[in-house]
């Protein structure tokens, strides 16, 4: 279990939103789209490795 899985979706650091469907960005759909989360995580890691983003 993730150390933050017990937190409400709005209190998590991980936050995935559907901007077009949720203009107020009030719903976290992180758990509903694991394939999108994985794809974005791989992309972020590649950016970090190339020095295009900070580690934290």
PyMOL Python script that loads the backbone (N, CA, C, O; Angstrom):
from pymol import cmd

cmd.read_pdbstr("""\
ATOM      1  N   UNK A   1       0.848  -1.176   0.000  1.00  0.00           N
ATOM      2  CA  UNK A   1       0.000   0.000   0.000  1.00  0.00           C
ATOM      3  C   UNK A   1       0.895   1.242   0.000  1.00  0.00           C
ATOM      4  O   UNK A   1       1.905   1.297   0.701  1.00  0.00           O
ATOM      5  N   UNK A   2       0.516   2.199  -0.773  1.00  0.00           N
ATOM      6  CA  UNK A   2       1.236   3.469  -0.834  1.00  0.00           C
ATOM      7  C   UNK A   2       1.123   4.177   0.511  1.00  0.00           C
ATOM      8  O   UNK A   2       0.089   4.094   1.173  1.00  0.00           O
ATOM      9  N   UNK A   3       2.195   4.882   0.921  1.00  0.00           N
ATOM     10  CA  UNK A   3       2.113   5.594   2.199  1.00  0.00           C
ATOM     11  C   UNK A   3       1.063   6.699   2.226  1.00  0.00           C
ATOM     12  O   UNK A   3       0.715   7.196   3.297  1.00  0.00           O
ATOM     13  N   UNK A   4       0.562   7.083   1.070  1.00  0.00           N
ATOM     14  CA  UNK A   4      -0.451   8.142   1.048  1.00  0.00           C
ATOM     15  C   UNK A   4      -1.814   7.632   0.600  1.00  0.00           C
ATOM     16  O   UNK A   4      -2.747   8.418   0.438  1.00  0.00           O
ATOM     17  N   UNK A   5      -1.937   6.310   0.396  1.00  0.00           N
ATOM     18  CA  UNK A   5      -3.202   5.790  -0.129  1.00  0.00           C
ATOM     19  C   UNK A   5      -4.364   5.986   0.835  1.00  0.00           C
ATOM     20  O   UNK A   5      -5.520   5.976   0.412  1.00  0.00           O
ATOM     21  N   UNK A   6      -4.084   6.161   2.110  1.00  0.00           N
ATOM     22  CA  UNK A   6      -5.156   6.365   3.084  1.00  0.00           C
ATOM     23  C   UNK A   6      -5.674   7.804   3.075  1.00  0.00           C
ATOM     24  O   UNK A   6      -6.715   8.089   3.668  1.00  0.00           O
ATOM     25  N   UNK A   7      -4.963   8.703   2.413  1.00  0.00           N
ATOM     26  CA  UNK A   7      -5.391  10.104   2.376  1.00  0.00           C
ATOM     27  C   UNK A   7      -6.518  10.283   1.382  1.00  0.00           C
ATOM     28  O   UNK A   7      -6.646   9.521   0.424  1.00  0.00           O
ATOM     29  N   UNK A   8      -7.312  11.270   1.611  1.00  0.00           N
ATOM     30  CA  UNK A   8      -8.369  11.571   0.654  1.00  0.00           C
ATOM     31  C   UNK A   8      -7.722  12.001  -0.655  1.00  0.00           C
ATOM     32  O   UNK A   8      -6.610  12.528  -0.636  1.00  0.00           O
ATOM     33  N   UNK A   9      -8.380  11.793  -1.784  1.00  0.00           N
ATOM     34  CA  UNK A   9      -7.794  12.167  -3.075  1.00  0.00           C
ATOM     35  C   UNK A   9      -7.359  13.620  -3.150  1.00  0.00           C
ATOM     36  O   UNK A   9      -6.414  13.933  -3.875  1.00  0.00           O
ATOM     37  N   UNK A  10      -8.010  14.509  -2.434  1.00  0.00           N
ATOM     38  CA  UNK A  10      -7.651  15.921  -2.510  1.00  0.00           C
ATOM     39  C   UNK A  10      -6.429  16.258  -1.656  1.00  0.00           C
ATOM     40  O   UNK A  10      -5.853  17.333  -1.824  1.00  0.00           O
ATOM     41  N   UNK A  11      -6.018  15.378  -0.751  1.00  0.00           N
ATOM     42  CA  UNK A  11      -4.873  15.645   0.120  1.00  0.00           C
ATOM     43  C   UNK A  11      -3.591  14.997  -0.403  1.00  0.00           C
ATOM     44  O   UNK A  11      -2.515  15.234   0.147  1.00  0.00           O
ATOM     45  N   UNK A  12      -3.686  14.205  -1.429  1.00  0.00           N
ATOM     46  CA  UNK A  12      -2.525  13.524  -1.973  1.00  0.00           C
ATOM     47  C   UNK A  12      -1.648  14.471  -2.770  1.00  0.00           C
ATOM     48  O   UNK A  12      -2.116  15.474  -3.308  1.00  0.00           O
ATOM     49  N   UNK A  13      -0.388  14.142  -2.835  1.00  0.00           N
ATOM     50  CA  UNK A  13       0.519  14.902  -3.688  1.00  0.00           C
ATOM     51  C   UNK A  13       0.221  14.588  -5.159  1.00  0.00           C
ATOM     52  O   UNK A  13       0.296  15.462  -6.023  1.00  0.00           O
ATOM     53  N   UNK A  14      -0.121  13.317  -5.423  1.00  0.00           N
ATOM     54  CA  UNK A  14      -0.456  12.916  -6.776  1.00  0.00           C
ATOM     55  C   UNK A  14      -1.853  13.424  -7.106  1.00  0.00           C
ATOM     56  O   UNK A  14      -2.819  13.136  -6.399  1.00  0.00           O
ATOM     57  N   UNK A  15      -1.939  14.166  -8.166  1.00  0.00           N
ATOM     58  CA  UNK A  15      -3.237  14.724  -8.536  1.00  0.00           C
ATOM     59  C   UNK A  15      -3.335  14.715 -10.049  1.00  0.00           C
ATOM     60  O   UNK A  15      -2.520  15.333 -10.733  1.00  0.00           O
ATOM     61  N   UNK A  16      -4.313  14.028 -10.562  1.00  0.00           N
ATOM     62  CA  UNK A  16      -4.578  14.001 -11.991  1.00  0.00           C
ATOM     63  C   UNK A  16      -5.971  14.573 -12.194  1.00  0.00           C
ATOM     64  O   UNK A  16      -6.935  14.143 -11.560  1.00  0.00           O
ATOM     65  N   UNK A  17      -6.060  15.533 -13.074  1.00  0.00           N
ATOM     66  CA  UNK A  17      -7.350  16.177 -13.284  1.00  0.00           C
ATOM     67  C   UNK A  17      -7.712  16.159 -14.756  1.00  0.00           C
ATOM     68  O   UNK A  17      -6.846  16.055 -15.625  1.00  0.00           O
ATOM     69  N   UNK A  18      -8.976  16.260 -15.015  1.00  0.00           N
ATOM     70  CA  UNK A  18      -9.486  16.375 -16.374  1.00  0.00           C
ATOM     71  C   UNK A  18      -9.960  17.814 -16.526  1.00  0.00           C
ATOM     72  O   UNK A  18     -11.102  18.143 -16.206  1.00  0.00           O
ATOM     73  N   UNK A  19      -9.081  18.649 -17.010  1.00  0.00           N
ATOM     74  CA  UNK A  19      -9.338  20.091 -17.041  1.00  0.00           C
ATOM     75  C   UNK A  19     -10.607  20.426 -17.825  1.00  0.00           C
ATOM     76  O   UNK A  19     -11.399  21.255 -17.375  1.00  0.00           O
ATOM     77  N   UNK A  20     -10.815  19.814 -18.961  1.00  0.00           N
ATOM     78  CA  UNK A  20     -11.998  20.120 -19.754  1.00  0.00           C
ATOM     79  C   UNK A  20     -13.298  19.742 -19.075  1.00  0.00           C
ATOM     80  O   UNK A  20     -14.313  20.415 -19.253  1.00  0.00           O
ATOM     81  N   UNK A  21     -13.274  18.657 -18.289  1.00  0.00           N
ATOM     82  CA  UNK A  21     -14.487  18.183 -17.630  1.00  0.00           C
ATOM     83  C   UNK A  21     -14.640  18.729 -16.219  1.00  0.00           C
ATOM     84  O   UNK A  21     -15.727  18.675 -15.644  1.00  0.00           O
ATOM     85  N   UNK A  22     -13.556  19.254 -15.661  1.00  0.00           N
ATOM     86  CA  UNK A  22     -13.571  19.731 -14.278  1.00  0.00           C
ATOM     87  C   UNK A  22     -12.810  21.053 -14.206  1.00  0.00           C
ATOM     88  O   UNK A  22     -11.685  21.108 -13.709  1.00  0.00           O
ATOM     89  N   UNK A  23     -13.422  22.090 -14.695  1.00  0.00           N
ATOM     90  CA  UNK A  23     -12.761  23.392 -14.805  1.00  0.00           C
ATOM     91  C   UNK A  23     -12.261  23.891 -13.450  1.00  0.00           C
ATOM     92  O   UNK A  23     -11.220  24.544 -13.378  1.00  0.00           O
ATOM     93  N   UNK A  24     -12.984  23.594 -12.392  1.00  0.00           N
ATOM     94  CA  UNK A  24     -12.568  24.022 -11.062  1.00  0.00           C
ATOM     95  C   UNK A  24     -11.473  23.153 -10.459  1.00  0.00           C
ATOM     96  O   UNK A  24     -10.981  23.438  -9.367  1.00  0.00           O
ATOM     97  N   UNK A  25     -11.090  22.092 -11.169  1.00  0.00           N
ATOM     98  CA  UNK A  25     -10.050  21.162 -10.728  1.00  0.00           C
ATOM     99  C   UNK A  25     -10.304  20.678  -9.308  1.00  0.00           C
ATOM    100  O   UNK A  25      -9.444  20.782  -8.433  1.00  0.00           O
ATOM    101  N   UNK A  26     -11.508  20.145  -9.097  1.00  0.00           N
ATOM    102  CA  UNK A  26     -11.912  19.705  -7.768  1.00  0.00           C
ATOM    103  C   UNK A  26     -11.894  18.188  -7.602  1.00  0.00           C
ATOM    104  O   UNK A  26     -11.968  17.692  -6.477  1.00  0.00           O
ATOM    105  N   UNK A  27     -11.799  17.448  -8.698  1.00  0.00           N
ATOM    106  CA  UNK A  27     -11.831  15.984  -8.623  1.00  0.00           C
ATOM    107  C   UNK A  27     -10.482  15.401  -9.033  1.00  0.00           C
ATOM    108  O   UNK A  27      -9.932  15.747 -10.079  1.00  0.00           O
ATOM    109  N   UNK A  28      -9.963  14.518  -8.196  1.00  0.00           N
ATOM    110  CA  UNK A  28      -8.716  13.824  -8.486  1.00  0.00           C
ATOM    111  C   UNK A  28      -9.062  12.487  -9.136  1.00  0.00           C
ATOM    112  O   UNK A  28      -9.690  11.638  -8.504  1.00  0.00           O
ATOM    113  N   UNK A  29      -8.663  12.293 -10.380  1.00  0.00           N
ATOM    114  CA  UNK A  29      -8.955  11.053 -11.092  1.00  0.00           C
ATOM    115  C   UNK A  29      -7.716  10.160 -11.196  1.00  0.00           C
ATOM    116  O   UNK A  29      -7.649   9.276 -12.049  1.00  0.00           O
ATOM    117  N   UNK A  30      -6.748  10.399 -10.328  1.00  0.00           N
ATOM    118  CA  UNK A  30      -5.484   9.664 -10.299  1.00  0.00           C
ATOM    119  C   UNK A  30      -5.715   8.152 -10.259  1.00  0.00           C
ATOM    120  O   UNK A  30      -5.113   7.421 -11.045  1.00  0.00           O
ATOM    121  N   UNK A  31      -6.565   7.676  -9.370  1.00  0.00           N
ATOM    122  CA  UNK A  31      -6.796   6.236  -9.217  1.00  0.00           C
ATOM    123  C   UNK A  31      -7.614   5.637 -10.362  1.00  0.00           C
ATOM    124  O   UNK A  31      -7.606   4.420 -10.548  1.00  0.00           O
ATOM    125  N   UNK A  32      -8.306   6.452 -11.115  1.00  0.00           N
ATOM    126  CA  UNK A  32      -9.164   5.947 -12.190  1.00  0.00           C
ATOM    127  C   UNK A  32      -8.414   5.732 -13.505  1.00  0.00           C
ATOM    128  O   UNK A  32      -8.910   5.034 -14.389  1.00  0.00           O
ATOM    129  N   UNK A  33      -7.223   6.324 -13.642  1.00  0.00           N
ATOM    130  CA  UNK A  33      -6.493   6.247 -14.896  1.00  0.00           C
ATOM    131  C   UNK A  33      -5.032   5.854 -14.679  1.00  0.00           C
ATOM    132  O   UNK A  33      -4.133   6.644 -14.966  1.00  0.00           O
ATOM    133  N   UNK A  34      -4.786   4.632 -14.170  1.00  0.00           N
ATOM    134  CA  UNK A  34      -3.409   4.227 -13.876  1.00  0.00           C
ATOM    135  C   UNK A  34      -2.503   4.215 -15.109  1.00  0.00           C
ATOM    136  O   UNK A  34      -1.300   4.449 -14.991  1.00  0.00           O
ATOM    137  N   UNK A  35      -3.059   3.948 -16.272  1.00  0.00           N
ATOM    138  CA  UNK A  35      -2.231   3.921 -17.488  1.00  0.00           C
ATOM    139  C   UNK A  35      -1.756   5.328 -17.856  1.00  0.00           C
ATOM    140  O   UNK A  35      -0.640   5.494 -18.346  1.00  0.00           O
ATOM    141  N   UNK A  36      -2.573   6.314 -17.629  1.00  0.00           N
ATOM    142  CA  UNK A  36      -2.170   7.706 -17.891  1.00  0.00           C
ATOM    143  C   UNK A  36      -1.118   8.129 -16.877  1.00  0.00           C
ATOM    144  O   UNK A  36      -0.126   8.765 -17.233  1.00  0.00           O
ATOM    145  N   UNK A  37      -1.330   7.777 -15.619  1.00  0.00           N
ATOM    146  CA  UNK A  37      -0.375   8.112 -14.568  1.00  0.00           C
ATOM    147  C   UNK A  37       0.984   7.496 -14.887  1.00  0.00           C
ATOM    148  O   UNK A  37       2.012   8.163 -14.767  1.00  0.00           O
ATOM    149  N   UNK A  38       0.995   6.237 -15.290  1.00  0.00           N
ATOM    150  CA  UNK A  38       2.251   5.556 -15.619  1.00  0.00           C
ATOM    151  C   UNK A  38       2.954   6.250 -16.788  1.00  0.00           C
ATOM    152  O   UNK A  38       4.162   6.481 -16.743  1.00  0.00           O
ATOM    153  N   UNK A  39       2.206   6.572 -17.815  1.00  0.00           N
ATOM    154  CA  UNK A  39       2.790   7.240 -18.989  1.00  0.00           C
ATOM    155  C   UNK A  39       3.377   8.601 -18.621  1.00  0.00           C
ATOM    156  O   UNK A  39       4.468   8.953 -19.070  1.00  0.00           O
ATOM    157  N   UNK A  40       2.660   9.354 -17.815  1.00  0.00           N
ATOM    158  CA  UNK A  40       3.155  10.661 -17.395  1.00  0.00           C
ATOM    159  C   UNK A  40       4.363  10.541 -16.471  1.00  0.00           C
ATOM    160  O   UNK A  40       5.278  11.361 -16.533  1.00  0.00           O
ATOM    161  N   UNK A  41       4.366   9.520 -15.615  1.00  0.00           N
ATOM    162  CA  UNK A  41       5.503   9.316 -14.725  1.00  0.00           C
ATOM    163  C   UNK A  41       6.765   8.978 -15.516  1.00  0.00           C
ATOM    164  O   UNK A  41       7.840   9.495 -15.215  1.00  0.00           O
ATOM    165  N   UNK A  42       6.644   8.120 -16.520  1.00  0.00           N
ATOM    166  CA  UNK A  42       7.784   7.779 -17.378  1.00  0.00           C
ATOM    167  C   UNK A  42       8.296   9.035 -18.083  1.00  0.00           C
ATOM    168  O   UNK A  42       9.505   9.250 -18.168  1.00  0.00           O
ATOM    169  N   UNK A  43       7.399   9.843 -18.577  1.00  0.00           N
ATOM    170  CA  UNK A  43       7.783  11.077 -19.255  1.00  0.00           C
ATOM    171  C   UNK A  43       8.504  12.031 -18.295  1.00  0.00           C
ATOM    172  O   UNK A  43       9.526  12.615 -18.653  1.00  0.00           O
ATOM    173  N   UNK A  44       7.974  12.188 -17.080  1.00  0.00           N
ATOM    174  CA  UNK A  44       8.613  13.057 -16.098  1.00  0.00           C
ATOM    175  C   UNK A  44      10.006  12.551 -15.741  1.00  0.00           C
ATOM    176  O   UNK A  44      10.948  13.337 -15.640  1.00  0.00           O
ATOM    177  N   UNK A  45      10.138  11.235 -15.549  1.00  0.00           N
ATOM    178  CA  UNK A  45      11.452  10.675 -15.221  1.00  0.00           C
ATOM    179  C   UNK A  45      12.453  10.940 -16.341  1.00  0.00           C
ATOM    180  O   UNK A  45      13.620  11.224 -16.068  1.00  0.00           O
ATOM    181  N   UNK A  46      12.017  10.853 -17.591  1.00  0.00           N
ATOM    182  CA  UNK A  46      12.927  11.130 -18.706  1.00  0.00           C
ATOM    183  C   UNK A  46      13.340  12.602 -18.719  1.00  0.00           C
ATOM    184  O   UNK A  46      14.483  12.922 -19.046  1.00  0.00           O
ATOM    185  N   UNK A  47      12.427  13.490 -18.370  1.00  0.00           N
ATOM    186  CA  UNK A  47      12.764  14.915 -18.271  1.00  0.00           C
ATOM    187  C   UNK A  47      13.806  15.151 -17.179  1.00  0.00           C
ATOM    188  O   UNK A  47      14.762  15.903 -17.374  1.00  0.00           O
ATOM    189  N   UNK A  48      13.613  14.503 -16.032  1.00  0.00           N
ATOM    190  CA  UNK A  48      14.544  14.657 -14.917  1.00  0.00           C
ATOM    191  C   UNK A  48      15.939  14.156 -15.310  1.00  0.00           C
ATOM    192  O   UNK A  48      16.944  14.794 -14.997  1.00  0.00           O
ATOM    193  N   UNK A  49      15.989  13.028 -15.987  1.00  0.00           N
ATOM    194  CA  UNK A  49      17.268  12.438 -16.385  1.00  0.00           C
ATOM    195  C   UNK A  49      18.010  13.339 -17.367  1.00  0.00           C
ATOM    196  O   UNK A  49      19.240  13.347 -17.388  1.00  0.00           O
ATOM    197  N   UNK A  50      17.290  14.082 -18.164  1.00  0.00           N
ATOM    198  CA  UNK A  50      17.912  14.985 -19.137  1.00  0.00           C
ATOM    199  C   UNK A  50      18.123  16.389 -18.573  1.00  0.00           C
ATOM    200  O   UNK A  50      18.540  17.296 -19.292  1.00  0.00           O
ATOM    201  N   UNK A  51      17.833  16.561 -17.282  1.00  0.00           N
ATOM    202  CA  UNK A  51      18.049  17.861 -16.659  1.00  0.00           C
ATOM    203  C   UNK A  51      16.995  18.889 -16.999  1.00  0.00           C
ATOM    204  O   UNK A  51      17.228  20.088 -16.839  1.00  0.00           O
ATOM    205  N   UNK A  52      15.847  18.449 -17.462  1.00  0.00           N
ATOM    206  CA  UNK A  52      14.771  19.371 -17.848  1.00  0.00           C
ATOM    207  C   UNK A  52      13.783  19.642 -16.741  1.00  0.00           C
ATOM    208  O   UNK A  52      12.876  20.456 -16.915  1.00  0.00           O
ATOM    209  N   UNK A  53      13.932  18.983 -15.601  1.00  0.00           N
ATOM    210  CA  UNK A  53      13.041  19.194 -14.466  1.00  0.00           C
ATOM    211  C   UNK A  53      13.831  18.911 -13.197  1.00  0.00           C
ATOM    212  O   UNK A  53      14.826  18.188 -13.234  1.00  0.00           O
ATOM    213  N   UNK A  54      13.408  19.459 -12.106  1.00  0.00           N
ATOM    214  CA  UNK A  54      14.094  19.211 -10.846  1.00  0.00           C
ATOM    215  C   UNK A  54      13.550  17.946 -10.198  1.00  0.00           C
ATOM    216  O   UNK A  54      12.397  17.585 -10.433  1.00  0.00           O
ATOM    217  N   UNK A  55      14.361  17.262  -9.383  1.00  0.00           N
ATOM    218  CA  UNK A  55      13.905  16.027  -8.754  1.00  0.00           C
ATOM    219  C   UNK A  55      12.729  16.211  -7.804  1.00  0.00           C
ATOM    220  O   UNK A  55      11.997  15.248  -7.577  1.00  0.00           O
ATOM    221  N   UNK A  56      12.519  17.342  -7.262  1.00  0.00           N
ATOM    222  CA  UNK A  56      11.440  17.478  -6.294  1.00  0.00           C
ATOM    223  C   UNK A  56      10.892  18.802  -6.326  1.00  0.00           C
ATOM    224  O   UNK A  56       9.967  19.106  -5.573  1.00  0.00           O
TER     225      UNK A  56
END
""", "prot")
cmd.dss("prot")
cmd.show_as("cartoon", "prot")
cmd.util.cbc("prot")
cmd.orient("prot")
